[in-house]
Amino acid sequence: MPYCTASDVRLIINTDLTDEEITTLIETSDAYIDKLLGTQSSSDKLIKRLSMILTAKAIKTRQPQSYAIGEYSEAAGNVLEVWEREVELIMMSYRRSFKRV
């Protein structure tokens, strides 16, 4: 079961990709999470956020004309750097706790 949906990802990035294309990227993001942290609960909101951010990063690098929206407005600076820092913090949090399901 995916950790997030295409609709969730669209809350933080505006893109022309279809839901099917976003879903494929979500699958890749979730596989990355599972590889690094082990399988997590699909109801974990922090893991959902991690999946959303990893997917949005993939979209932004694949489709540079996409832009961050909501709390990640690009007026605040380089959104890829902001997302990278947030990913690192979430990953460190889970690695320290060894939270596995």
ROSE-4610 file (N, C-alpha, C; in Angstrom, 1 decimal, always signed):
// ROSE-4610
residu = [M/M/M/P/P/P/Y/Y/Y/C/C/C/T/T/T/A/A/A/S/S/S/D/D/D/V/V/V/R/R/R/L/L/L/I/I/I/I/I/I/N/N/N/T/T/T/D/D/D/L/L/L/T/T/T/D/D/D/E/E/E/E/E/E/I/I/I/T/T/T/T/T/T/L/L/L/I/I/I/E/E/E/T/T/T/S/S/S/D/D/D/A/A/A/Y/Y/Y/I/I/I/D/D/D/K/K/K/L/L/L/L/L/L/G/G/G/T/T/T/Q/Q/Q/S/S/S/S/S/S/S/S/S/D/D/D/K/K/K/L/L/L/I/I/I/K/K/K/R/R/R/L/L/L/S/S/S/M/M/M/I/I/I/L/L/L/T/T/T/A/A/A/K/K/K/A/A/A/I/I/I/K/K/K/T/T/T/R/R/R/Q/Q/Q/P/P/P/Q/Q/Q/S/S/S/Y/Y/Y/A/A/A/I/I/I/G/G/G/E/E/E/Y/Y/Y/S/S/S/E/E/E/A/A/A/A/A/A/G/G/G/N/N/N/V/V/V/L/L/L/E/E/E/V/V/V/W/W/W/E/E/E/R/R/R/E/E/E/V/V/V/E/E/E/L/L/L/I/I/I/M/M/M/M/M/M/S/S/S/Y/Y/Y/R/R/R/R/R/R/S/S/S/F/F/F/K/K/K/R/R/R/V/V/V]
num = [1/1/1/2/2/2/3/3/3/4/4/4/5/5/5/6/6/6/7/7/7/8/8/8/9/9/9/10/10/10/11/11/11/12/12/12/13/13/13/14/14/14/15/15/15/16/16/16/17/17/17/18/18/18/19/19/19/20/20/20/21/21/21/22/22/22/23/23/23/24/24/24/25/25/25/26/26/26/27/27/27/28/28/28/29/29/29/30/30/30/31/31/31/32/32/32/33/33/33/34/34/34/35/35/35/36/36/36/37/37/37/38/38/38/39/39/39/40/40/40/41/41/41/42/42/42/43/43/43/44/44/44/45/45/45/46/46/46/47/47/47/48/48/48/49/49/49/50/50/50/51/51/51/52/52/52/53/53/53/54/54/54/55/55/55/56/56/56/57/57/57/58/58/58/59/59/59/60/60/60/61/61/61/62/62/62/63/63/63/64/64/64/65/65/65/66/66/66/67/67/67/68/68/68/69/69/69/70/70/70/71/71/71/72/72/72/73/73/73/74/74/74/75/75/75/76/76/76/77/77/77/78/78/78/79/79/79/80/80/80/81/81/81/82/82/82/83/83/83/84/84/84/85/85/85/86/86/86/87/87/87/88/88/88/89/89/89/90/90/90/91/91/91/92/92/92/93/93/93/94/94/94/95/95/95/96/96/96/97/97/97/98/98/98/99/99/99/100/100/100/101/101/101]
x = [+0.8/+0.0/+0.9/+0.6/+1.5/+1.3/+2.4/+2.4/+1.6/+1.5/+0.8/+0.1/-0.7/-1.4/-1.0/-1.4/-1.1/-1.7/-2.9/-3.6/-2.7/-2.2/-1.3/-0.1/+0.5/+1.7/+1.3/+0.1/-0.3/-0.5/-0.6/-0.7/+0.5/+1.7/+3.0/+3.7/+3.2/+3.8/+2.8/+2.9/+2.0/+2.7/+2.1/+2.8/+1.8/+2.3/+1.4/+1.4/+2.1/+2.2/+0.8/+0.4/-0.8/-0.8/-1.9/-1.9/-1.2/-1.3/-0.6/+0.9/+1.4/+2.8/+3.3/+2.5/+2.8/+2.8/+1.8/+1.8/+3.0/+3.5/+4.7/+5.9/+6.0/+7.0/+6.9/+5.6/+5.4/+5.9/+5.6/+6.1/+7.6/+8.3/+9.8/+10.2/+9.5/+9.8/+9.6/+8.5/+8.1/+9.1/+9.6/+10.6/+11.9/+12.2/+13.4/+13.2/+12.1/+11.8/+11.9/+11.3/+11.3/+12.7/+13.5/+14.9/+15.7/+15.6/+16.4/+15.9/+14.5/+14.0/+13.2/+13.0/+12.2/+10.7/+9.9/+8.5/+7.9/+7.1/+6.5/+5.0/+4.4/+2.9/+2.4/+1.4/+0.9/+0.1/-0.2/-1.0/+0.0/+1.3/+2.2/+2.3/+1.9/+1.8/+3.2/+4.2/+5.6/+6.1/+5.8/+6.2/+5.4/+4.2/+3.4/+4.1/+4.4/+5.1/+6.4/+7.2/+8.4/+8.2/+7.2/+6.8/+6.4/+5.6/+5.2/+6.4/+7.3/+8.5/+9.4/+9.7/+10.6/+10.0/+8.7/+8.0/+8.0/+7.8/+7.8/+9.2/+10.2/+11.6/+11.9/+11.4/+11.5/+10.8/+9.6/+8.9/+9.6/+10.1/+10.8/+12.1/+12.8/+14.0/+13.7/+12.6/+12.2/+11.5/+10.8/+10.0/+10.3/+11.4/+11.8/+10.7/+9.9/+8.9/+7.8/+7.7/+6.8/+7.2/+6.3/+6.6/+6.0/+6.7/+6.2/+5.1/+4.1/+3.0/+2.7/+1.8/+1.5/+2.6/+2.9/+3.9/+5.3/+5.5/+6.8/+7.0/+6.3/+6.4/+7.9/+8.1/+9.5/+10.0/+9.2/+9.6/+10.6/+10.5/+11.3/+12.7/+13.0/+14.3/+14.3/+15.4/+15.5/+14.7/+13.6/+12.7/+13.4/+14.2/+14.9/+15.8/+16.5/+17.3/+16.5/+15.4/+14.4/+13.9/+13.5/+13.0/+14.1/+15.3/+16.4/+16.7/+16.7/+16.9/+15.8/+14.6/+13.4/+13.5/+13.9/+14.1/+15.2/+16.3/+17.4/+16.9/+16.2/+15.7/+14.7/+13.8/+12.9/+13.7/+14.6/+15.3/+16.2/+16.8/+17.6/+16.7/+15.5/+14.6/+14.2/+14.0/+13.6/+14.8/+16.0/+17.1/+17.5/+17.3/+17.6/+16.7/+15.4/+14.4/+14.3/+14.9/+14.8/+13.3/+12.4/+11.0/+10.7/+10.4/+10.1/+8.7/+8.0/+6.7/+6.7]
y = [-1.2/+0.0/+1.2/+2.2/+3.4/+4.2/+5.0/+5.9/+7.2/+7.6/+8.8/+8.6/+9.5/+9.5/+10.6/+10.6/+11.6/+12.9/+12.9/+14.1/+14.7/+13.8/+14.4/+15.1/+14.5/+15.2/+16.5/+16.6/+17.8/+18.9/+18.6/+19.6/+20.4/+19.9/+20.6/+20.9/+20.4/+20.8/+20.8/+21.8/+22.0/+21.4/+20.4/+19.7/+19.3/+19.1/+18.7/+17.2/+16.5/+15.0/+14.5/+13.3/+12.7/+12.0/+11.6/+10.9/+9.6/+8.9/+7.7/+7.8/+8.9/+9.2/+9.5/+10.3/+10.6/+9.3/+8.4/+7.2/+6.3/+6.3/+5.5/+6.1/+7.4/+8.1/+7.8/+7.7/+7.4/+6.0/+5.1/+3.7/+3.7/+4.5/+4.5/+5.1/+6.2/+6.9/+5.9/+5.2/+4.3/+3.1/+2.6/+1.6/+2.1/+3.3/+3.9/+4.0/+4.4/+4.4/+3.0/+2.1/+0.7/+0.2/+0.5/+0.0/+0.6/+1.9/+2.5/+2.3/+2.3/+2.3/+1.0/+0.1/-1.0/-0.6/-1.6/-1.3/-0.5/+0.5/+1.4/+1.3/+1.8/+1.8/+2.8/+2.5/+3.4/+4.5/+4.4/+5.4/+6.4/+6.2/+7.1/+8.4/+9.5/+10.8/+11.3/+11.0/+11.5/+10.7/+9.4/+8.6/+9.1/+9.5/+10.0/+11.3/+12.1/+13.4/+13.1/+12.2/+11.8/+11.3/+10.5/+10.0/+11.1/+12.0/+13.2/+14.0/+14.3/+15.2/+14.5/+13.2/+12.5/+12.5/+12.3/+12.3/+13.7/+14.7/+16.1/+16.4/+15.9/+16.2/+15.5/+14.3/+13.6/+14.4/+14.9/+15.6/+16.9/+17.6/+18.9/+18.7/+17.7/+17.4/+16.9/+16.2/+15.7/+16.8/+17.6/+18.6/+20.0/+20.7/+21.9/+23.0/+23.0/+24.1/+23.9/+22.7/+22.5/+23.4/+23.8/+24.7/+24.3/+24.5/+24.2/+25.1/+24.6/+25.4/+25.1/+25.8/+25.7/+26.1/+25.3/+25.7/+25.8/+25.2/+25.2/+26.2/+27.3/+28.4/+28.7/+28.7/+28.9/+30.3/+31.2/+32.6/+32.6/+31.5/+31.4/+30.9/+30.5/+30.0/+28.8/+28.1/+26.9/+25.7/+25.4/+24.4/+23.0/+22.7/+21.4/+21.3/+22.3/+22.3/+22.2/+22.9/+22.8/+21.4/+20.8/+19.4/+18.5/+18.7/+17.8/+17.8/+19.0/+19.1/+18.4/+18.6/+17.9/+16.4/+15.9/+14.5/+14.0/+14.7/+14.2/+14.2/+15.2/+15.2/+14.1/+13.8/+12.7/+11.4/+11.2/+9.9/+9.7/+10.8/+10.7/+10.3/+10.9/+10.6/+9.1/+8.5/+7.1/+6.2/+6.6/+5.7/+5.7/+6.8/+6.8/+5.9/+5.9/+5.2/+3.7/+3.4/+2.0/+1.6/+2.5/+2.2/+1.3/+0.1/-0.8/-1.5/-1.8/-2.4/-3.7]
z = [+0.0/+0.0/+0.0/-0.9/-1.0/+0.3/+0.6/+1.7/+1.5/+0.2/-0.1/-1.5/-1.9/-3.2/-4.1/-5.3/-6.3/-5.8/-5.2/-4.7/-3.5/-2.7/-1.6/-2.2/-3.2/-3.8/-4.4/-5.0/-5.7/-4.7/-3.4/-2.4/-2.2/-2.6/-2.4/-3.7/-4.9/-6.1/-7.3/-8.1/-9.2/-10.4/-11.1/-12.2/-13.3/-14.5/-15.6/-15.7/-14.8/-14.9/-14.6/-15.1/-14.8/-13.5/-12.9/-11.7/-11.8/-13.0/-13.2/-13.2/-13.8/-13.7/-12.3/-11.6/-10.2/-9.4/-9.6/-8.8/-9.1/-10.3/-10.6/-9.8/-9.7/-8.9/-7.4/-7.0/-5.6/-5.3/-6.2/-6.0/-5.8/-6.6/-6.5/-5.1/-4.8/-3.5/-2.3/-2.4/-1.3/-1.2/-2.4/-2.4/-1.7/-2.0/-1.3/+0.2/+0.6/+2.1/+2.7/+2.0/+2.5/+2.6/+1.6/+1.5/+2.7/+3.0/+4.0/+5.4/+5.6/+6.9/+7.2/+6.2/+6.4/+6.2/+6.0/+5.7/+6.9/+6.6/+7.7/+7.6/+8.6/+8.6/+7.6/+6.8/+5.9/+6.5/+7.8/+8.5/+9.2/+9.2/+9.8/+9.0/+9.6/+8.9/+8.5/+9.3/+8.9/+7.7/+7.7/+6.5/+5.3/+5.4/+4.3/+3.8/+4.7/+4.3/+3.6/+4.1/+3.5/+2.0/+1.9/+0.5/-0.4/+0.1/-0.7/-1.1/-0.2/-0.5/-1.5/-1.2/-2.2/-3.6/-3.7/-5.0/-5.6/-4.8/-5.3/-5.8/-5.1/-5.6/-6.9/-7.1/-8.3/-9.5/-9.2/-10.2/-10.5/-9.5/-9.8/-10.6/-10.3/-11.1/-12.5/-12.7/-14.0/-14.8/-14.1/-14.8/-14.1/-14.4/-13.7/-13.8/-14.7/-14.8/-13.7/-13.1/-12.0/-10.9/-10.0/-8.9/-7.6/-6.6/-5.2/-4.8/-4.1/-3.7/-2.2/-1.6/-0.2/+0.7/+1.7/+2.7/+2.1/+0.9/+0.2/-0.9/-0.8/-1.8/-2.2/-3.4/-3.9/-3.7/-3.3/-3.0/-1.8/-1.0/+0.2/-0.1/-1.3/-1.7/-2.5/-2.6/-3.4/-2.7/-3.3/-2.7/-2.7/-3.6/-3.6/-2.3/-2.0/-0.8/+0.5/+0.5/+1.6/+1.8/+0.7/+0.8/+1.2/+0.7/+1.0/+2.5/+3.1/+4.6/+5.3/+4.9/+5.6/+5.5/+4.3/+4.1/+5.1/+5.2/+6.0/+7.5/+7.9/+9.3/+9.6/+8.7/+8.9/+8.9/+8.0/+7.9/+9.2/+9.7/+10.9/+12.1/+12.2/+13.2/+13.2/+12.1/+12.0/+12.3/+11.8/+12.0/+13.4/+14.2/+15.6/+16.4/+16.0/+16.8/+16.3/+15.2/+14.6/+14.6/+14.2/+14.2/+13.0/+13.2/+12.2/+12.5/+11.4/+11.6/+11.0]
